[in-house]
Structure formats: C-alpha cells, structure tokens
Amino acid sequence: MKGIMQTQGIGNIKSIHSIGARSIPKVQRSSHLDLYVFEREKDRLEKEVFALNKRTSRAKRQLDSAYLRIKKLQKEIYEEQKIKTHRSVPTRPLKTMAINY
C-alpha cells in the first residue's frame, strides 16, 4: 500500500500546455504571448524548486537532530542499565532497626 506522499496527484497529469496542444492554429497565434506564458511558468517552477530545496534542507537538519537525540538517549539508557546491574547486587546485607511508635 502506498503512502499519501507516494501517490500521484492531479499535478502529475500532463496538461494541454505540457503536450504543446493549442486551440488556435500556429499562424494565427502570437509567439509573444506563448513566450510570456512560458516565462511565467518558468518563474513559478523556479520558485517552487527553491521552496522544495528549502523544505528538504530543513527536513534533513531535523532528521539529523533526531538521530543525534536518539543516539544520546540510547547511550543514557545503556549507562543507566549498566549502573543498575552493578548496584543491584549488595556487597553485604543491609542493617535494619526496629522503630516503636
């Protein structure tokens, strides 16, 4: 089963622009308009790539931080277990004293 991030969405479907189909014949349409439209699309995609790179680098930093915290906690747990095993075995019996109320 695919996760939500692995499924394809509506943005993955080829559009009229991506396949190059036009409703107006080539002799009647303006090349300047096409140039403008594609420049705008290029600018939008460059901004999207920049935002994705920014999100990716932030996610990598957070992931590295999580790895470091996990290692640190695992080391602390190991040290605690090692200390408990040595201290749980008493060397001599404990002295007890009765208290009357």
C-alpha positions in Angstrom: 0.0 0.0 0.0 1.4 3.4 -1.0 1.7 6.2 1.5 0.0 9.5 0.9 3.3 11.1 -0.2 3.9 8.3 -2.8 0.5 8.6 -4.6 0.3 10.6 -7.8 -1.9 13.6 -7.8 -3.5 15.9 -10.2 -0.3 17.8 -10.7 1.3 14.7 -12.3 -1.2 14.6 -15.2 0.0 16.0 -18.5 -1.8 19.2 -19.3 -2.6 20.9 -22.6 0.4 23.2 -22.1 2.9 20.4 -21.3 2.0 18.4 -24.5 2.0 21.6 -26.6 -1.5 21.4 -28.0 -3.2 24.7 -28.9 -6.7 25.5 -29.9 -5.6 28.3 -32.3 -3.6 27.4 -35.4 0.1 28.4 -35.3 -0.2 31.0 -38.0 -2.9 32.9 -36.1 -1.5 32.9 -32.5 1.1 35.2 -31.1 4.5 33.9 -30.3 5.0 36.7 -27.8 2.0 35.5 -25.8 3.4 32.0 -25.7 6.8 33.4 -24.7 5.2 35.4 -21.9 3.2 32.4 -20.7 6.2 30.1 -20.6 8.3 32.7 -18.8 5.7 33.0 -16.1 5.5 29.2 -15.9 9.4 29.0 -15.6 9.4 31.6 -12.9 6.7 29.8 -10.9 8.6 26.5 -11.2 11.9 28.1 -10.2 10.2 29.4 -7.0 8.7 26.0 -6.4 12.1 24.3 -6.7 13.6 26.9 -4.3 10.8 26.3 -1.8 11.2 22.5 -2.1 15.0 22.7 -1.6 14.5 24.8 1.4 12.0 22.3 2.9 14.3 19.4 2.1 17.3 21.0 3.8 15.2 21.8 6.9 13.8 18.3 7.0 17.4 16.9 6.7 18.6 19.1 9.6 15.6 18.0 11.7 16.3 14.3 10.8 20.0 14.7 11.8 18.9 16.3 15.1 16.5 13.4 15.8 19.3 10.9 15.1 21.6 12.6 17.5 18.9 12.8 20.2 18.1 9.1 19.7 21.8 8.1 20.0 22.2 10.2 23.1 19.1 8.7 24.8 20.2 5.2 23.8 23.6 5.9 25.4 22.0 7.2 28.6 19.7 4.2 28.8 22.7 1.9 28.4 24.6 3.7 31.1 21.7 3.5 33.4 21.2 -0.2 32.9 24.9 -0.7 33.5 24.8 1.2 36.7 21.7 -0.6 37.9 23.2 -4.0 37.3 26.3 -3.2 39.4 24.4 -1.5 42.3 21.5 -4.0 42.5 23.9 -6.7 43.9 24.6 -5.7 47.5 28.0 -6.5 48.9 26.8 -7.1 52.4 23.3 -7.4 54.0 21.5 -4.2 54.9 21.3 -3.3 58.6 17.8 -3.0 59.9 16.5 -1.3 63.0 13.1 -1.6 64.7 11.2 1.6 65.4 8.5 1.7 68.1 5.7 4.3 67.9 
